[in-house]
Amino acid sequence: DVKVTQSSRYLVKRTGEKVFLECVQDMDHENMFWYRQDPGLGLRLIYFSYDVKMKEKGDIPEGYSVSREKKERFSLILESASTNQTSMYLCASSLRRGVETQYFGPGTRLLVL
Amino acid sequence: RKEVEQDPGPFNVPEGATVAFNCTYSNSASQSFFWYRQDCRKEPKLLMSVYSSGNEDGRFTAQLNRASQYISLLIRDSKLSDSATYLCVVILTGGFKTIFGAGTRLFVKA
């Protein structure tokens, strides 16, 4: 069974703080993704990575950066949190390019005050 | 216009009913299609893939119409446990660009 874990289920941060969200998958998947989910907007892709140290911008990368130093771990960084980054953040992984089924972590609900 | 559009619902149906959802997509470079299910405050999980020839998994049937650029999900004999949000997912040619619909909420009532 694929397992994707996220470092926190709930986070409360203040405006301007640097925020780290971590995601770990245990199935040797090549691809990892970070999404945010907001009511009425669905899931929107922030960044994805198809290999260690590789990253690609998704649809809404502004205000975010990512890091993938190890294959199993993909971190999302909010350099200076803002209130409009209050959202549900979901990490996902997929086996390799061409195998598109994505497996999601449980999500992190981030509240920026 | 959103690249993937779904009726947000909610659809309120009694147990045992048949319910159908449609999803339209605008990008003709779409190559793969899926339905995911998301329970309240949980992560999305793959429900089924959608093939051109249509496919069935128990009470669930998925159809793809490439000419009209829509996919559908039919649920027969609805159960209380089917209550969830159903997400339409489209993957573009190349395999990386994944677009999620905003979801259709279903409530099945006793």
Boltz contact constraints between the chains, C-beta under 6 A:
constraints:
  - contact:
      token1: [A, 40]
      token2: [B, 102]
      max_distance: 6.0
  - contact:
      token1: [A, 42]
      token2: [B, 100]
      max_distance: 6.0
  - contact:
      token1: [A, 42]
      token2: [B, 101]
      max_distance: 6.0
  - contact:
      token1: [A, 42]
      token2: [B, 102]
      max_distance: 6.0
  - contact:
      token1: [A, 43]
      token2: [B, 100]
      max_distance: 6.0
  - contact:
      token1: [A, 97]
      token2: [B, 95]
      max_distance: 6.0
  - contact:
      token1: [A, 98]
      token2: [B, 95]
      max_distance: 6.0
  - contact:
      token1: [A, 100]
      token2: [B, 32]
      max_distance: 6.0
  - contact:
      token1: [A, 100]
      token2: [B, 91]
      max_distance: 6.0
  - contact:
      token1: [A, 101]
      token2: [B, 46]
      max_distance: 6.0
  - contact:
      token1: [A, 104]
      token2: [B, 43]
      max_distance: 6.0
  - contact:
      token1: [A, 104]
      token2: [B, 44]
      max_distance: 6.0
  - contact:
      token1: [A, 106]
      token2: [B, 43]
      max_distance: 6.0
  - contact:
      token1: [A, 107]
      token2: [B, 43]
      max_distance: 6.0
